[in-house]
Amino acid sequence: MKASLALGQKKDAEYRFSVWARLPQAGTEKIRVELIKRNSMDETQVIASEELSLTSTEWKKHQIILKSNETEPKALLRIFLVSKGSVDLEHISLFPVDTWNKHENGLRKDLAQALADIKPGVFRFPGGCIVEGTDLETRYDWKNSVGLVENRPINENRWQYTFPHRFFSDYYQSYGLGFYEYFLLSEEIGAEPLPVLSCGLACQFQNEDMHAHVPVGELDSYVQDALDLIEFANGDASTTWGKLRAEMGHAAPFNLKFIGIGNEQWGPEYPERLAVFIKAIRKAYPDMKIIGSSGPGSEGKDFDYLWPEMRKLKVDLVDEHFYRPESWFLTQGARYDNYDRKGPKVFAGEYACHGKGKKFNHYNAALLEAAFMTGMERNADIVHMATYAPLFAHVEGWQWRPDMIWFDNMNCVRTASYYVQQLYAVNKGTNVLPLTMNKKPVTGAEGQNGLFASAVWDKDTREIIVKVANTSDKAQDITILLNGLKKNESITSGKCIKLASSNADKDNTLENPTAIVPKETAVSTEGNKLSVQLEANTFAVYKLFK
């Protein structure tokens, strides 16, 4: 017997192999576990090998540690039965010993670190359309993703055959990364967890027939799933689901504050189902913030219908999604300036700039995302949260782009869009400051020469932080005048962090991961004034200290 699985191996690194095994008959049998390099020119393909003796007729978990003697990006795991009998094997697993925070069922260290380095305020999971499933049978069921890893079932991935031009027929979910791991990751990177659950509607893009969805009168189990999830996250060990969380290793509650119901649903079928969830959640957990949806678009018929419906239902936040072209981002600097301040707040749950004819990561897309985000920051009283999407993509297994972090079996690369998100997250301040140009917000409007800007004050670090995106092809002289300083106050020092590229169509790659990275320099101020020249197609963060 032999099995194989391609994976990356590093020289002298240790890998934990585990398997559940039993013997059909009494006795002793042996398996040999190998890491191999198939294209090796050495006498042997084997780069690590250990034998494992099996003696039990009952299911039992076994572990061994393999140490690779060379680096191989596409090593194979191979298992031989080296005795004459037979064995039953189940839940075969191989993980690096050195995972993120040393978790045995842990995340790849470099990928989790890249996420942590953003300093995110909120982490949305498990995604968007994957929540709905291709049909209700394949929706993401969070209860299947908790408990012992070896007992979690495999589920079809909603994306495996959605795009025939990017077909992955073997793209399944093991649920090894489940809701417990998502909650734990949120806690460890300092982000508020934001789980999203099915509202009883399968993907409406693929299911126009209403028989594909759960009737409104039959939502009880779906609603109970939402209530049980809140108990899993926040309940103490005396509750059914809080006890399971504690048994999994986290006795303290995760302090869940937000829950999303539904993803990109639309039409009257969505609010009528959402209303059932809201009633039950408000009764059991009145402080829980509930997030509804404005549909799959940033404007149009569905968007215009759903926003008033969300107000009627009194959701706390409305999830807006916009994957839009460069021209759209250039016209949306003032998008939130006139939103109703009395209704629900905005959660910009998925967004990315799609270049015309170049739906891939490139610097110009990142620059326009930075420009658009000045409007979100200026309107932080209405736009409470935002999450870029998608987050991760493997270079040999993707269906959608752009994505924020790309990786292969050995390395990852942080895109220019990643650095835009990071610059906002680590320079978010505590209070929004008014910033105007000729008494108008700087939104890229006519006469503003492609400039977008916002400003915040950080009361903890005593910094004034001004973000400016020059989306024009010309350098511009800019004067930042601080009119609100007290009589005896002045700016004592400052620095500038810039993100720029000489080629708007390029981005960081695995071969050149630092082609476009933020660069910091000092700036000189005069009293309450900063005068600078901002280069063409550049995003800058000016940090001024009182």
LOPA-72355 format. One record per residue (C-alpha): residue in one letter; x, y, z. Coordinates in steps of 0.1 Angstrom, whole numbers, plus 2048, in hexadecimal, padded with zeros to 3 digits. Each point is the difference from the previous one (the first is absolute). Layout:
# LOPA-72355
aXYZ/...
# end
This chain:
# LOPA-72355
m800800800/k80C8237F9/a7F1823800/s80E8227F6/l7FA825807/a81581D7F3/l80C81981A/g81D817808/q81D7F4816/k81D81480F/k8227F2809/d8037F6825/a7DB809807/e7EB7E8813/y7DE7F37F4/r7E67EF815/f7F07E27EF/s7E07F3810/v7E87E57F7/w7E37ED80F/a8067DB7FB/r7F37DD809/l8077DC7F7/p7E57EA7F1/q80F7E3813/a8167FC81F/g8258027FC/t81A81A7F6/e8038127DF/k81881C7F5/i7FD81D7E9/r81D8167F3/v7F98257FD/e8178137E8/l8058237F2/i80D7FC7DD/k80E8167E4/r7F37F07E0/n8188117E8/s81F7F9815/m8207F77EE/d80E7F0820/e8007DA805/t7E0804816/q7E18157FD/v7FC7FF825/i807820814/a7F17F4821/s7F37DE80C/e7F27F0820/e7EF7DF807/l7E17FC815/s7F47E0811/l7DB7FA803/t7F27E781A/s7DD809808/t7DF7F37F1/e7EF82080D/w8038227F0/k81E81280F/k8138207F7/h8257FD7F8/q81A81C7FC/i8248017F4/i81781D7F8/l8128017DF/k81E8167FA/s80880A7DD/n8247FF7F5/e7FB8187E3/t7E981C7F3/e7E77F47E6/p7E28177F5/k7EC7E27F3/a8097E3816/l7E87E2802/l7F47ED81E/r8017DB7F9/i7F47E4817/f80A7DC7FB/l7F27E1811/v8207EE807/s7F27E1811/k7EA7E47F1/g7DF806810/s7E781D7FB/v7F8820813/d7E4819801/l80B8257FF/e7EB81F804/h806826803/i8248017F3/s810821808/l8228117FD/f806822810/p820814807/v8097FF825/d8078257FE/t7DE80D7F9/w7F1822809/n801802826/k80A7DB801/h7DC7F37FB/e8017DC7F7/n7E48057E7/g80F8217F8/l8038197E3/r81F8057EB/k815818813/d8098197E5/l7DC8037F4/a7F2806823/q81C819807/a7F88137E1/l7DC80380B/a80A80A824/d81881B7F2/i7E38137F1/k7F3806824/p7DC7FA7F5/g7E380C814/v7E77E67F4/f8037DE7F0/r7E37F37EB/f7FC7DB7FB/p7FC7E67F1/g7FB8167E1/g7E480B7EA/c7F07E97E6/i80F7E1812/v7E780781C/e7E37FB7E7/g80D7E17EF/t7F87F67DC/d7E17F2810/l7F47FC824/e8107DE804/t8228107F9/r7FC820815/y81A80681B/d7F27EF81F/w81580E81D/k7F57E3817/n8137E87E9/s81F815804/v8057FD826/g8087E4818/l81B7E67F9/v8118077DF/e7FF7DB7F6/n7DA800804/r7F981E7E9/p7F27F67DF/i80C80A7DD/n7EB8197ED/e7FF80A7DC/n80F8217F9/r7E88187F0/w81B80D7E8/q80D7DF7F2/y7EC8017E0/t7F1823800/f81980C7E6/p8057E77E4/h81F8137F4/r80F7FB823/f7F47DD807/f80A7EE820/s7EC7E0803/d8137F481F/y7FC821814/y7EF7F5821/q7FF80C823/s80C7EA81C/y7F281881B/g8227FB811/l800826801/g7DF806811/f7ED81A814/y8147F8820/e8208077ED/y7F28207F1/f7F580D822/l8237F780E/l8128117E3/s7EA81F805/e80A802824/e8257FB7F9/i80281B7E6/g7EC818815/a7E28027E8/e7DB7FF808/p7F17DF7F3/l7E48037E6/p7F17DF7F7/v7E67FF7E3/l7E57E6800/s7E77F37E6/c7DE810801/g7F07E27EE/l80680C7DD/a8187ED7EA/c8158147E7/q7E68137ED/f8178047E1/q7FD7DA7FC/n7DE7F980E/e7E38157F1/d7E67E680A/m7F2809823/h7FD7DA807/a826801804/h7FC81581F/v7F27FA823/p7DC80C804/v7FC81D819/g7EB7E9817/e81B7E6801/l81E81480C/d8007F4824/s8207EB7FD/y81381C7EE/v7F581981A/q80B7E881B/d8227FD7EF/a804825805/l7F6800824/d8177E2807/l81D8117EF/i7FC81E818/e7FF7E781D/f81F7EE7F2/a8138217FF/n7F381181F/g7F07E6817/d8117F381F/a8097DC806/s7DE7F880F/t7EF8047DE/t7FF7E67E5/w8158127E6/g815814818/k80A7DE80F/l80C7F47DE/r81581F7FB/a8107FB823/e8077DC7F8/m81180B7E0/g818814815/h7F1823804/a7EF803822/a7FB8257FD/p7E580E7E9/f80B80F7DF/n7EA81F806/l7EE7FF7DF/k7EF8227F9/f7F67FD7DB/i7EE7E67EB/g7F88017DB/i7E17EF7F2/g8017F97DB/n81A80B7E6/e7F780F7DF/q7DA7F8800/w7E68167F0/g7DB8047F9/p7E47FE819/e8097DC809/y81F80D813/p7F081A818/e7E37E9808/r8187E580B/l818818812/a7E380D815/v7FB7DE80F/f8257FF80B/i7FF82380D/k7E27FA816/a8107E1810/i82280F805/r7F382180E/k7EC7EC81A/a81C7E980B/y81E8187FB/p7F48247FF/d82380F7FF/m80B7EB7E2/k8078167E1/i7EE7F17E2/i80D8067DD/g7E97FE7E1/s8088047DC/s7FA8187E4/g8057E57E5/p81C7F97E8/g8038237F1/s80A82380B/e7E28107F0/g7E27F77EA/k7DE7F0805/d8097E681A/f815819814/d7E581A7FF/y7E67E780C/l8147F081C/w80D81F812/p7DD80C80A/e7F77DC80A/m81F7FF816/r7F4820811/k7DE7F2806/l80F7E1810/k817816815/v8207EC7F9/d81F80F810/l8158007E0/v7FB7FB7DB/d81A7EC7ED/e8098117DF/h8157EE7E5/f8108117E3/y8187EF7E7/r80181D7E8/p81780F7E4/e81981C804/s7E78197F2/w7E87F881D/f81980581B/l80B8217F2/t7DC80D803/q7F87F3823/g815816816/a7E081080E/r7EB7E1801/y7F8801825/d7FF825805/n7DA8027FE/y7F67DE80F/d7E4801819/r811803822/k7E07F4813/g7FD7DE7F0/p8177E1800/k8258047FD/v8147F37E3/f8177E17FF/a8148007E0/g8037DB800/e8107F87DF/y8118187E7/a81C8017E8/c8098147E1/h7FE7ED7DF/g8158107E5/k7EF8017DD/g80E7E37ED/k8187F781C/k7ED7EF81C/f81F7F9814/n81581081B/h8128207F4/y80B820811/n7E78177F0/a7E37EB80F/a810803822/l8048267FC/l7DC8047F7/e7F57EB81E/a815817816/a7EF81E7F0/f7DD7F1806/m8097F7824/t805825808/g7DB8047FC/m7F97E2818/e81880F81A/r7F18237FD/n7DE7F0806/a80A7E981C/d7E080A813/i7EC7ED7E5/v81A7E77F2/h8087ED820/m8137E27F0/a8107F57E0/t8107E07F4/y8137FB7DF/a7F97E07ED/p80A7E77F6/l81C7FB819/f8177E37F6/a8067EE7DF/h8187E47F6/v8128067DF/e7F67DE7F4/g7DD7FE80E/w7EB81F7FB/q7E180A7EE/w7FD825808/r81781E801/p80C81980B/d8087F2822/m81381081D/i81A7E6808/w80D7E67E7/f8147E180A/d80F7E07F3/n80B7E1814/m81E81380E/n7FB826800/c7E781B800/v7FE8237F1/r7EF81F80E/t7F08147E4/a7FF8267FC/s7DB7FD80B/y80C7EF81F/y81681D809/v7E48197FA/q7EA7EC819/q81D7FF819/l8078257FD/y7DC808809/a7FE7E781C/v82080B812/n7F88257FB/k7DB800807/g80181981D/t7E5805819/n7ED81E7F3/v7F880D7DD/l80C8237F8/p7EF8177E6/l8168057E2/t7F68167E3/m80E80F7E0/n7EF8217F7/k7E77F881B/k7F67DF7F0/p80A7DC80A/v81C7F27EB/t7EE7E67EC/g8108017DD/a7E48177F5/e8038177E2/g81B81A807/q8127EB81A/n81A7F27E7/g7FA7DC809/l808805825/f7EE7EC81B/a807806825/s7F57FA824/a80D809823/v7FF7F1823/w80D808822/d80E7E5817/k7FB80A824/d8167E480D/t81F8087EB/r7F88257FC/e8047FE7DA/i7ED8127E5/i7FF7E87E2/v7F880C7DD/k7FB7E87E3/v80280D7DD/a7FD7ED7DF/n80C8117E1/t7EF7ED7E4/s80B8187E5/d81F7FB7E9/k80F82180D/a81380981F/q7ED819816/d80B819819/i7EB7FC820/t7FE81581F/i7F07F181F/l7F581C817/l7F67F7823/n7E781B80B/g7F47F081F/l81F801815/k800813821/k812821803/n8207F280E/e8007DF7ED/s8147F77E1/i80B7E27ED/t8227F580E/s8087E47E7/g7F27EB7E5/k8057E37E8/c7F17F47DF/i7F97DC7F5/k7FB7FC7DB/l7F57E47E9/a8098057DC/s80A7EE7E0/s80E80B7DF/n7EB7E57EE/a7DB802808/d7FA7DD7F1/k8197EE816/d7FE7F2823/n8157EC819/t8077DC7F5/l80D7E1811/e8208067ED/n80282580A/p7EA80481F/t80D823809/a7FD8127DF/i7E581780E/v802806826/p7FA81E816/k81E816805/e80481981C/t812821801/a80081E818/v7EE8207F7/s80682480C/t7E481680D/e7FD825806/g7EA80781E/n7DE7F37F6/k8097FA7DB/l80E7E47EC/s8098077DB/v8097E27EA/q8017F57DD/l7EC7DF7FB/e80C7EC7E2/a7E87F47E5/n7EC7E0807/t80B7FF824/f7EF7F8821/a80F81281E/v7FA7FF826/y80C81F812/k8057FC825/l804821814/f809802824/k7F681C818/
# end
